[in-house]
Amino acid sequence: MRLNNTRKRQLLNLFCLLFIFFVQSIKAQSSESSTSIREFSIDLGSITSKSLTTAIIEKNQPGLPVQGELIQSDLELLERQQTMAWSTIMTETFEGSWPASGWTTSSNYTNGTGTPITWAPETYHKYAGTKSAFPHGSAMDPAINWSYTANPGGVITSQMIYGPFNLSDASDANLTFMLSYQLGAGDQVVWLASTNGTNFYGSGYSGGSIYPNWTSITFDLKSVPTLGNICGQSAVYIMLLYNADDVQDFNEAAYIDNISLQKDVVVPPPVANFSGSPTSGTAPLAVNFTDASTGSITSRSWNFGDGGTSASTSPSHTYSSGGTYTVSLTVTGPGGSDTETKSNYITATSPTPPPVANFSGSPTSGIAPLAVNFTDACTGSICSSRWSFGDGGTSTST
């Protein structure tokens, strides 16, 4: 089959388009697959002037793996937290006033009016809602004019720090946020933690890596580089840091959104205790029990020692038969369970049977006046006796 010139040109154009698409796909995969997390340490006390070259040490070691999954909305984030049953220390979506409570921002570089160029809400590239955090001011700042140039040989750094916050009661904790970035050769985006507010350690990306799509980052505070597990510390700080050493604009930068700081609180088991009143008496004996347990309690289980049980908080129970009974209470809560057992706690005395009346008299007949001697033949426990002789005469003698 012969092709005319028009058909040949159409096929050639199609081939060129497919080739260009293939090359672009390879480049995109290469840029994303080459991204790796590095470990960083920062000493705020060593930061001077407009340079961080002595303050940032890239250790060139593999950092922590990125964990978690892409979160589609704030609602899904809340549902995940509820499923995990963790408590939320802080969330930040950059939709309200900034800096929000607990946050401080700083920079070693200012615009022409002396205003620090640092993290601020920005509408240019957002994950959810209307804004995300951009490390070098806002597009609303006319002094930036969409781009700026770092001082020759210098490094521009932007920091936002949250803290201190308390992890003394935490068995686990993490920082999660959404990140999108396109880094120049000397740029870095880093997430770090500190237990003194000065020396920060963490992980991040650096040097020419690109990930324009939003990805979820999880910073495990049980495995902070150098510091290790910082759960149990009473004053903890987290920092989100961006450094640039070249011309910056709104395409070459990092964007952060939907920050969430969570901890799994250590809940101690409850401590079981109770009392009962009265603890002794004649059966049937009604006893009122009072739960005196402490801690977080979700359920109770009473065992009264005679086969009776209850799940009430402060139940009443009647002991029908005489005996000595051991009572126990088990309380259960988020932190576990505990049992209090009181041995031989209740004593119920069997009731005394009534006496059986009986007597005899002698003689039982004769000429009046007839003197008769009566003999008490009663059995059982007798407290008193009362005789009635039938002629109006009575007696209390035995």
Sine and cosine of phi, psi and omega as CSV:
sin_phi,cos_phi,sin_psi,cos_psi,sin_omega,cos_omega
0.00,0.00,0.76,-0.65,-0.01,-1.00
-1.00,-0.10,0.64,-0.77,0.01,-1.00
-0.97,-0.26,0.69,-0.73,0.07,-1.00
-0.98,0.21,0.15,-0.99,-0.09,-1.00
-0.89,0.45,-0.63,0.78,0.00,-1.00
-0.89,0.46,-0.70,0.72,-0.01,-1.00
-0.91,0.41,-0.62,0.78,0.03,-1.00
-0.88,0.47,-0.69,0.73,0.00,-1.00
-0.89,0.45,-0.65,0.76,0.01,-1.00
-0.88,0.47,-0.69,0.72,0.00,-1.00
-0.92,0.39,-0.62,0.78,0.03,-1.00
-0.90,0.44,-0.67,0.74,0.04,-1.00
-0.89,0.45,-0.66,0.75,0.01,-1.00
-0.89,0.46,-0.68,0.73,0.03,-1.00
-0.87,0.49,-0.67,0.74,0.01,-1.00
-0.89,0.46,-0.69,0.73,0.01,-1.00
-0.89,0.46,-0.69,0.72,0.01,-1.00
-0.90,0.45,-0.62,0.79,0.01,-1.00
-0.91,0.42,-0.68,0.73,0.02,-1.00
-0.89,0.45,-0.69,0.72,0.01,-1.00
-0.88,0.48,-0.64,0.77,0.00,-1.00
-0.90,0.44,-0.71,0.71,-0.01,-1.00
-0.89,0.45,-0.69,0.72,0.00,-1.00
-0.89,0.45,-0.61,0.79,0.01,-1.00
-0.90,0.43,-0.66,0.75,0.01,-1.00
-0.89,0.45,-0.66,0.75,0.01,-1.00
-0.89,0.45,-0.70,0.71,-0.02,-1.00
-0.89,0.46,-0.69,0.72,0.02,-1.00
-0.90,0.44,-0.63,0.78,-0.01,-1.00
-0.91,0.41,-0.67,0.75,-0.04,-1.00
-0.92,0.38,-0.59,0.81,-0.02,-1.00
-0.98,0.19,-0.62,0.78,-0.04,-1.00
-0.95,0.31,-0.36,0.93,-0.01,-1.00
-0.99,0.14,-0.12,0.99,-0.01,-1.00
-0.94,0.33,0.77,-0.64,0.06,-1.00
-0.65,-0.76,0.50,-0.87,0.00,-1.00
-1.00,0.07,0.69,-0.73,0.06,-1.00
-0.91,-0.42,0.33,-0.94,0.08,-1.00
-1.00,-0.10,0.58,-0.81,-0.03,-1.00
-0.71,-0.71,0.45,-0.89,0.19,-0.98
-0.71,-0.70,0.59,-0.81,-0.05,-1.00
-0.68,-0.73,0.74,-0.68,0.09,-1.00
-0.93,-0.37,0.96,-0.27,-0.04,-1.00
-0.89,0.46,-0.45,0.89,-0.01,-1.00
-0.93,0.37,-0.30,0.96,-0.03,-1.00
-0.99,-0.12,-0.01,1.00,-0.03,-1.00
-0.98,0.19,0.84,-0.54,0.01,-1.00
-0.72,-0.70,0.47,-0.88,0.09,-1.00
0.79,0.62,-0.69,-0.72,-0.05,-1.00
-0.94,-0.34,0.51,0.86,-0.06,-1.00
-0.76,-0.65,0.65,-0.76,0.11,-0.99
-0.88,-0.47,0.26,0.97,-0.11,-0.99
-0.89,0.45,-0.48,0.88,0.02,-1.00
-1.00,-0.08,-0.16,0.99,-0.10,-1.00
-0.99,-0.12,-0.37,0.93,-0.05,-1.00
-0.96,-0.30,0.82,-0.58,-0.01,-1.00
-0.86,-0.52,0.94,-0.34,0.09,-1.00
-1.00,0.07,0.84,-0.54,-0.15,-0.99
-1.00,0.09,-0.15,0.99,0.01,-1.00
0.82,0.57,0.64,0.77,0.08,-1.00
-0.85,-0.53,0.51,-0.86,0.06,-1.00
-0.85,0.53,0.71,-0.71,-0.03,-1.00
-1.00,-0.05,-0.32,-0.95,-0.02,-1.00
-0.97,0.26,0.57,-0.82,0.04,-1.00
-0.94,0.35,0.51,-0.86,0.10,-1.00
-0.97,0.22,0.84,-0.55,-0.01,-1.00
-0.91,-0.41,0.16,-0.99,0.03,-1.00
1.00,-0.07,-0.02,-1.00,-0.03,-1.00
-0.70,-0.71,0.22,-0.98,-0.02,-1.00
-0.90,0.43,0.84,-0.55,-0.02,-1.00
-1.00,-0.08,0.83,-0.56,-0.14,-0.99
-1.00,0.10,-0.36,0.93,-0.04,-1.00
-0.29,-0.96,0.25,-0.97,0.07,-1.00
-0.88,0.48,-0.52,0.85,-0.02,-1.00
-0.92,0.40,-0.67,0.74,0.03,-1.00
-0.91,0.42,-0.60,0.80,0.05,-1.00
-0.88,0.47,-0.69,0.72,0.02,-1.00
-0.90,0.44,-0.67,0.74,0.00,-1.00
-0.89,0.45,-0.62,0.78,0.02,-1.00
-0.90,0.43,-0.66,0.76,0.02,-1.00
-0.90,0.43,-0.64,0.77,0.00,-1.00
-0.92,0.39,-0.61,0.79,0.03,-1.00
-0.90,0.44,-0.64,0.77,0.01,-1.00
-0.96,0.26,-0.31,0.95,-0.02,-1.00
0.88,0.47,0.53,0.85,0.09,-1.00
-1.00,-0.02,0.31,-0.95,0.10,-0.99
-0.98,-0.19,0.58,-0.82,-0.04,-1.00
-0.99,-0.12,0.83,-0.56,0.05,-1.00
-0.99,0.15,-0.66,0.75,-0.09,-1.00
-0.34,-0.94,0.60,-0.80,0.22,-0.97
-0.75,-0.66,0.55,-0.84,0.02,-1.00
-0.61,-0.80,0.85,-0.53,0.02,-1.00
-0.91,-0.41,-0.01,1.00,0.06,-1.00
0.90,0.44,0.42,0.91,0.04,-1.00
-1.00,-0.06,-0.34,0.94,-0.03,-1.00
-0.98,-0.21,-0.37,-0.93,0.01,-1.00
-0.92,0.40,0.49,-0.87,-0.06,-1.00
-0.63,-0.78,0.67,-0.74,-0.01,1.00
-0.94,0.34,0.66,-0.75,0.02,-1.00
-0.97,0.25,0.16,-0.99,-0.03,-1.00
-0.85,0.53,0.73,-0.68,0.01,-1.00
1.00,-0.05,-0.22,0.97,-0.04,-1.00
-0.98,-0.18,0.57,-0.82,0.20,-0.98
-0.75,-0.66,0.59,-0.81,0.02,-1.00
-0.83,-0.55,0.48,-0.88,0.01,-1.00
-0.41,-0.91,0.30,-0.95,0.03,-1.00
-0.41,-0.91,0.40,-0.91,0.08,-1.00
-0.98,-0.18,0.29,0.96,-0.05,-1.00
-0.63,-0.77,0.62,-0.78,0.00,-1.00
-0.81,-0.58,0.36,-0.93,0.07,-1.00
-0.99,0.14,-0.15,-0.99,-0.08,-1.00
-0.91,0.42,-0.33,0.94,0.00,-1.00
-0.99,-0.12,0.07,1.00,0.00,-1.00
1.00,0.03,0.05,1.00,0.02,-1.00
-0.99,0.16,0.78,-0.63,0.02,-1.00
-0.87,0.50,0.68,-0.74,0.09,-1.00
-1.00,-0.02,0.97,-0.23,-0.09,-1.00
-0.56,-0.83,-0.10,-0.99,-0.08,-1.00
-0.84,0.54,0.71,-0.70,0.01,-1.00
-0.39,-0.92,0.42,-0.91,0.06,-1.00
-0.89,0.45,0.62,-0.78,-0.06,-1.00
-0.59,-0.80,0.62,-0.79,-0.04,-1.00
-0.99,-0.12,-0.04,1.00,-0.13,-0.99
-0.92,0.40,-0.69,0.72,-0.07,-1.00
-0.59,-0.80,0.97,-0.26,-0.09,-1.00
-0.83,-0.56,0.42,-0.91,0.03,-1.00
-1.00,0.03,-0.81,0.58,0.00,-1.00
-0.65,-0.76,0.42,-0.91,-0.04,-1.00
0.96,0.28,-0.57,-0.82,-0.08,-1.00
-0.92,-0.40,-0.16,0.99,-0.09,-1.00
-0.60,-0.80,0.38,-0.93,0.22,-0.98
-0.67,-0.75,0.08,-1.00,-0.02,-1.00
-1.00,-0.05,0.77,-0.64,0.05,-1.00
-0.90,-0.43,0.70,-0.71,-0.20,-0.98
-0.97,0.25,-0.20,0.98,-0.10,-0.99
-0.78,-0.62,0.83,0.56,0.09,-1.00
1.00,0.06,-0.26,-0.97,-0.07,-1.00
-0.84,-0.54,0.46,-0.89,0.07,-1.00
-0.89,0.45,-0.27,0.96,0.05,-1.00
-0.97,0.24,-0.17,0.99,-0.01,-1.00
-1.00,0.07,0.96,-0.30,-0.07,-1.00
-0.92,0.40,-0.33,0.94,-0.04,-1.00
-0.94,0.33,-0.40,0.92,-0.01,-1.00
-0.98,0.22,-0.64,0.77,0.03,-1.00
0.81,0.58,0.63,0.77,0.10,-0.99
0.95,0.30,-0.13,0.99,0.07,-1.00
-0.30,-0.95,0.32,-0.95,0.09,-1.00
-0.40,-0.92,0.22,-0.98,-0.02,-1.00
-0.84,-0.54,0.73,-0.69,0.02,-1.00
-0.94,0.35,0.40,-0.92,0.10,-0.99
-0.85,0.52,0.60,-0.80,-0.02,-1.00
-0.82,0.57,0.80,-0.59,0.04,-1.00
0.97,0.23,0.02,1.00,-0.05,-1.00
-0.98,-0.18,0.10,-0.99,0.03,-1.00
-0.80,-0.60,0.77,-0.64,0.09,-1.00
-1.00,-0.10,0.80,-0.60,-0.01,-1.00
-0.85,-0.53,0.65,-0.76,0.08,-1.00
-0.81,-0.59,0.77,-0.63,-0.05,-1.00
-0.81,-0.58,0.62,-0.78,0.29,-0.96
-0.76,-0.65,0.81,-0.59,-0.12,-0.99
-0.87,-0.50,0.71,-0.70,0.10,-1.00
-0.90,-0.44,0.74,-0.67,0.05,-1.00
0.58,-0.81,0.05,-1.00,0.04,1.00
-0.99,0.17,0.43,-0.90,0.12,-0.99
-0.73,-0.69,0.33,-0.95,-0.20,-0.98
-0.98,-0.18,0.82,-0.57,0.12,-0.99
-0.88,-0.48,0.31,0.95,-0.05,-1.00
-0.91,0.42,-0.42,0.91,-0.01,-1.00
-0.97,-0.23,0.23,0.97,-0.12,-0.99
-0.98,-0.19,0.67,-0.74,0.16,-0.99
-0.99,-0.12,-0.27,0.96,0.02,-1.00
-0.40,-0.92,0.46,-0.89,0.03,-1.00
-0.31,-0.95,0.51,-0.86,0.07,-1.00
-0.43,-0.90,0.36,-0.93,0.09,-1.00
-0.92,-0.39,0.80,-0.60,0.06,-1.00
-0.84,-0.55,0.54,-0.84,0.07,-1.00
-0.32,-0.95,0.29,-0.96,0.06,-1.00
-0.99,-0.12,0.68,-0.73,-0.10,-1.00
-0.72,-0.69,0.68,-0.73,0.16,-0.99
-0.70,-0.71,0.69,-0.72,-0.12,-0.99
-0.45,-0.89,0.46,-0.89,0.20,-0.98
-0.61,-0.79,0.96,-0.26,-0.17,-0.98
-0.97,-0.23,0.69,-0.72,0.16,-0.99
-0.96,0.28,0.03,-1.00,-0.10,-0.99
-0.86,0.52,-0.57,0.82,-0.05,-1.00
-0.95,-0.31,0.26,0.96,-0.07,-1.00
-1.00,-0.05,0.40,-0.92,0.00,-1.00
-0.55,-0.83,0.62,-0.78,0.21,-0.98
-0.81,-0.58,0.82,-0.57,-0.23,-0.97
-0.69,-0.72,0.59,-0.80,0.13,-0.99
-0.86,-0.52,0.76,-0.65,-0.17,-0.98
-0.65,-0.76,0.24,-0.97,0.05,-1.00
-0.68,-0.74,0.39,-0.92,-0.01,-1.00
-0.54,-0.84,0.48,-0.88,0.10,-0.99
-0.94,-0.34,0.07,1.00,0.06,-1.00
-0.72,-0.69,0.00,1.00,0.03,-1.00
0.98,0.19,0.02,1.00,-0.02,-1.00
-0.86,-0.51,-0.77,0.64,-0.04,-1.00
-0.99,-0.13,0.92,-0.40,-0.06,-1.00
-0.93,-0.37,0.60,-0.80,0.01,-1.00
-0.69,-0.73,0.63,-0.77,-0.01,-1.00
-0.06,-1.00,-0.44,-0.90,-0.08,-1.00
-0.69,-0.72,0.20,-0.98,0.02,-1.00
0.06,-1.00,-0.09,-1.00,0.02,-1.00
-0.94,-0.35,0.48,-0.88,0.02,-1.00
-0.46,-0.89,0.36,-0.93,0.27,-0.96
0.91,0.42,0.97,0.24,0.22,-0.98
0.98,0.20,0.16,0.99,0.01,-1.00
-0.99,0.11,0.53,-0.85,-0.08,-1.00
-0.73,-0.69,0.76,-0.65,0.16,-0.99
-0.51,-0.86,0.99,0.10,-0.09,-1.00
-0.94,0.34,-0.40,0.92,0.04,-1.00
-0.98,0.22,0.34,-0.94,0.02,-1.00
-0.98,0.18,0.72,-0.69,0.05,-1.00
-0.75,-0.66,0.48,-0.88,-0.03,-1.00
-1.00,-0.02,0.77,-0.64,0.04,-1.00
-0.93,-0.37,0.73,-0.68,0.10,-0.99
-0.87,-0.49,0.85,-0.53,0.03,-1.00
-0.96,-0.27,0.96,-0.28,-0.06,-1.00
-0.98,0.18,0.92,-0.40,-0.05,-1.00
-0.99,0.17,0.04,1.00,0.18,-0.98
-1.00,0.02,-0.20,0.98,-0.09,-1.00
-0.69,-0.72,0.79,0.61,0.02,-1.00
-0.97,0.24,0.75,-0.66,0.04,-1.00
-0.79,0.62,0.69,-0.72,-0.02,-1.00
0.95,0.31,-0.75,0.67,-0.06,-1.00
-0.98,0.20,-0.49,0.87,-0.06,-1.00
0.97,0.26,-0.70,-0.72,-0.03,-1.00
-0.99,0.11,0.90,-0.43,0.01,-1.00
-0.97,-0.23,0.12,0.99,0.15,-0.99
-0.91,0.41,0.68,-0.73,-0.10,-0.99
0.97,-0.25,-0.20,0.98,0.03,-1.00
-0.99,0.10,0.60,-0.80,-0.06,-1.00
-1.00,0.01,-0.29,0.96,-0.01,-1.00
-0.68,-0.73,0.97,-0.23,-0.06,-1.00
-0.84,-0.54,0.57,-0.82,0.04,-1.00
-0.81,-0.59,0.54,-0.84,0.16,-0.99
-0.83,-0.56,0.54,-0.84,-0.01,-1.00
-0.76,-0.65,0.65,-0.76,0.19,-0.98
-0.91,-0.41,0.84,-0.54,-0.21,-0.98
-0.79,-0.61,0.65,-0.76,0.14,-0.99
-0.76,-0.66,0.74,-0.67,0.05,-1.00
-0.86,-0.51,0.62,-0.78,0.03,-1.00
-0.67,-0.74,0.61,-0.79,0.02,-1.00
-0.79,-0.61,0.37,0.93,-0.09,-1.00
-0.53,-0.85,-0.05,-1.00,0.07,-1.00
-0.86,0.51,0.75,-0.66,-0.03,-1.00
-0.89,-0.46,0.57,-0.82,0.17,-0.98
-0.58,-0.82,-0.13,-0.99,-0.12,-0.99
-0.98,0.19,-0.07,1.00,0.12,-0.99
-1.00,-0.07,-0.63,0.77,0.01,-1.00
-0.99,-0.14,1.00,-0.08,-0.07,-1.00
-0.09,-1.00,-0.22,-0.98,0.09,-1.00
-0.78,-0.62,0.57,-0.82,0.04,-1.00
-0.81,-0.59,0.66,-0.75,-0.03,-1.00
-0.77,-0.63,0.63,-0.78,0.00,-1.00
-0.49,-0.87,0.29,-0.96,0.09,-1.00
0.77,0.64,0.86,0.51,0.06,-1.00
-0.98,0.21,0.67,-0.74,0.06,-1.00
-0.63,-0.78,0.77,-0.64,0.03,-1.00
-0.90,-0.44,0.85,-0.52,-0.13,-0.99
-0.75,-0.66,0.40,-0.92,0.09,-1.00
-0.59,-0.80,0.50,-0.87,0.10,-1.00
-0.98,-0.19,0.95,-0.31,-0.12,-0.99
-0.97,0.23,0.68,-0.73,0.08,-1.00
-0.97,0.25,0.92,-0.39,0.01,-1.00
-0.98,-0.21,0.90,-0.43,0.00,-1.00
-0.94,0.34,0.44,-0.90,0.04,-1.00
-0.92,0.38,0.45,-0.89,0.05,-1.00
-0.94,0.35,0.31,-0.95,0.02,-1.00
-0.92,-0.40,0.88,-0.47,-0.06,-1.00
-0.98,0.17,0.63,-0.78,0.10,-1.00
-0.27,-0.96,0.44,-0.90,0.00,-1.00
-0.31,-0.95,0.18,-0.98,0.11,-0.99
-0.63,-0.78,0.32,-0.95,0.03,-1.00
-0.66,-0.75,0.47,-0.88,0.01,-1.00
-0.45,-0.90,0.76,-0.65,-0.11,0.99
-0.98,0.21,0.29,-0.96,0.01,-1.00
-0.98,-0.19,-0.03,1.00,0.06,-1.00
-0.47,-0.88,0.40,-0.92,0.00,-1.00
0.35,-0.94,0.00,-1.00,-0.04,-1.00
-1.00,0.07,0.71,-0.71,0.06,-1.00
-0.94,0.33,0.58,-0.81,-0.02,1.00
-0.95,0.32,0.80,-0.60,-0.08,-1.00
-0.95,-0.33,0.89,-0.46,0.04,-1.00
-1.00,-0.03,0.84,-0.54,-0.04,-1.00
-0.87,-0.49,0.75,-0.66,0.09,-1.00
-0.99,-0.13,0.87,-0.50,-0.01,-1.00
-0.98,-0.18,0.64,-0.77,0.00,-1.00
-0.85,-0.52,0.83,-0.56,0.05,-1.00
-0.97,0.25,0.86,-0.51,0.05,-1.00
-0.91,-0.42,0.40,0.92,-0.03,-1.00
-0.95,0.33,0.37,-0.93,0.02,-1.00
-0.81,-0.59,0.33,-0.94,0.00,-1.00
0.98,-0.20,-0.08,-1.00,0.00,-1.00
-0.99,0.10,0.89,-0.46,-0.12,-0.99
-0.83,-0.56,0.75,-0.66,0.05,-1.00
-0.93,-0.37,-0.36,0.93,0.01,-1.00
-0.41,-0.91,0.37,-0.93,-0.01,-1.00
-0.71,-0.70,0.50,-0.87,0.06,-1.00
-0.64,-0.77,0.92,-0.39,0.01,-1.00
-0.99,-0.15,0.61,-0.80,0.16,-0.99
-0.77,-0.64,0.90,-0.44,-0.15,-0.99
-1.00,0.00,-0.04,1.00,0.10,-0.99
1.00,0.01,-0.17,0.98,0.03,-1.00
-0.90,-0.43,0.32,0.95,-0.06,-1.00
0.99,-0.12,-0.20,0.98,0.01,-1.00
-0.99,0.12,0.57,-0.82,0.01,-1.00
-0.67,-0.75,0.23,-0.97,0.04,-1.00
-0.34,-0.94,0.47,-0.88,0.11,-0.99
-0.92,-0.39,0.16,0.99,-0.01,-1.00
-0.97,0.26,0.27,-0.96,0.01,-1.00
-0.95,0.32,-0.81,0.59,-0.01,-1.00
-0.72,-0.70,0.99,0.10,-0.10,-0.99
-1.00,0.10,0.19,-0.98,0.18,-0.98
-0.91,-0.42,0.56,-0.83,-0.02,-1.00
-0.58,-0.81,0.62,-0.78,-0.01,-1.00
-0.94,-0.35,0.81,-0.58,0.07,-1.00
-1.00,-0.03,0.92,-0.40,-0.11,-0.99
-0.99,0.15,-0.48,0.88,-0.08,-1.00
-0.89,-0.45,0.44,-0.90,0.04,-1.00
-0.93,0.37,0.50,-0.87,0.02,-1.00
0.43,-0.90,0.07,-1.00,0.06,-1.00
-0.93,-0.37,0.75,-0.66,-0.19,-0.98
-0.81,-0.58,0.66,-0.75,0.09,-1.00
-0.99,-0.14,0.77,-0.63,-0.07,-1.00
-0.91,-0.42,0.64,-0.77,0.05,-1.00
-0.70,-0.71,0.50,-0.87,0.06,-1.00
-0.75,-0.67,0.81,-0.59,0.09,-1.00
-0.93,-0.37,0.82,-0.57,0.05,-1.00
-0.92,-0.40,0.60,-0.80,-0.04,-1.00
-0.78,-0.63,0.64,-0.76,0.03,-1.00
-0.54,-0.84,-0.10,-0.99,0.00,-1.00
-0.85,0.52,-0.48,0.88,-0.04,-1.00
-1.00,0.00,-0.05,1.00,-0.01,-1.00
0.74,-0.68,-0.42,-0.91,-0.04,-1.00
-0.66,-0.75,0.31,-0.95,0.00,-1.00
-0.49,-0.87,0.55,-0.84,-0.03,-1.00
-0.82,-0.57,0.74,-0.67,0.12,-0.99
-0.93,-0.37,0.82,-0.58,-0.01,-1.00
-0.86,-0.52,0.79,-0.62,0.05,-1.00
-0.92,-0.40,0.95,-0.30,-0.06,-1.00
-0.97,0.25,0.64,-0.77,0.05,-1.00
0.76,0.65,0.70,0.72,-0.13,-0.99
-0.99,0.17,-0.56,0.83,-0.05,-1.00
-0.91,-0.42,0.76,-0.65,0.07,-1.00
-0.86,-0.50,0.91,-0.42,0.04,-1.00
-0.94,-0.34,0.84,-0.55,-0.03,-1.00
-1.00,-0.03,0.71,-0.70,0.03,-1.00
-0.91,0.41,0.62,-0.78,-0.02,-1.00
-0.92,0.38,0.56,-0.83,0.00,-1.00
-0.98,0.20,0.77,-0.63,0.00,-1.00
-0.93,0.38,0.47,-0.88,0.00,-1.00
-0.93,0.36,0.47,-0.88,0.02,-1.00
-0.94,0.35,0.36,-0.93,0.03,-1.00
-0.95,-0.31,0.90,-0.44,-0.06,-1.00
-0.98,0.21,0.65,-0.76,0.08,-1.00
-0.27,-0.96,0.45,-0.89,0.03,-1.00
-0.28,-0.96,0.13,-0.99,0.09,-1.00
-0.61,-0.79,0.37,-0.93,0.02,-1.00
-0.67,-0.74,0.51,-0.86,0.00,-1.00
-0.45,-0.89,0.74,-0.67,-0.11,0.99
-0.97,0.23,0.29,-0.96,0.00,-1.00
-0.98,-0.19,0.02,1.00,0.05,-1.00
-0.42,-0.91,0.36,-0.93,0.02,-1.00
0.40,-0.92,-0.01,-1.00,-0.05,-1.00
-1.00,0.09,0.73,-0.69,0.03,-1.00
-0.94,0.33,0.53,-0.85,-0.04,1.00
-0.95,0.33,0.76,-0.65,-0.08,-1.00
-0.95,-0.31,0.87,-0.49,0.04,-1.00
-1.00,-0.02,0.84,-0.54,-0.03,-1.00
-0.88,-0.48,0.72,-0.70,0.10,-1.00
-0.99,-0.15,0.88,-0.47,0.01,-1.00
-0.99,-0.13,0.65,-0.76,0.00,-1.00
-0.86,-0.52,0.83,-0.56,0.02,-1.00
-0.97,0.26,0.86,-0.51,0.03,-1.00
-0.89,-0.45,0.41,0.91,-0.02,-1.00
-0.93,0.38,0.44,-0.90,0.08,-1.00
-0.82,-0.57,0.35,-0.93,-0.01,-1.00
0.98,-0.18,-0.10,-1.00,0.00,-1.00
-1.00,0.09,0.90,-0.44,-0.10,-1.00
-0.90,-0.44,0.80,-0.60,0.04,-1.00
-0.99,-0.12,-0.54,0.84,-0.03,-1.00
-0.40,-0.92,0.35,-0.94,0.02,-1.00
-0.76,-0.65,0.51,-0.86,0.06,-1.00
-0.58,-0.81,0.85,-0.53,-0.01,-1.00
-0.98,-0.18,0.56,-0.83,0.16,-0.99
-0.73,-0.68,0.88,-0.47,-0.17,-0.99
-1.00,0.02,-0.08,1.00,0.10,-0.99
1.00,-0.05,-0.22,0.98,0.03,-1.00
-0.93,-0.35,0.31,0.95,-0.06,-1.00
1.00,-0.08,-0.19,0.98,0.03,-1.00
-0.99,0.12,0.55,-0.83,0.01,-1.00
-0.67,-0.74,0.20,-0.98,0.01,-1.00
-0.32,-0.95,0.45,-0.89,0.09,-1.00
-0.90,-0.43,0.15,0.99,0.02,-1.00
-0.96,0.27,0.41,-0.91,0.05,-1.00
-0.99,0.16,0.00,0.00,0.00,0.00
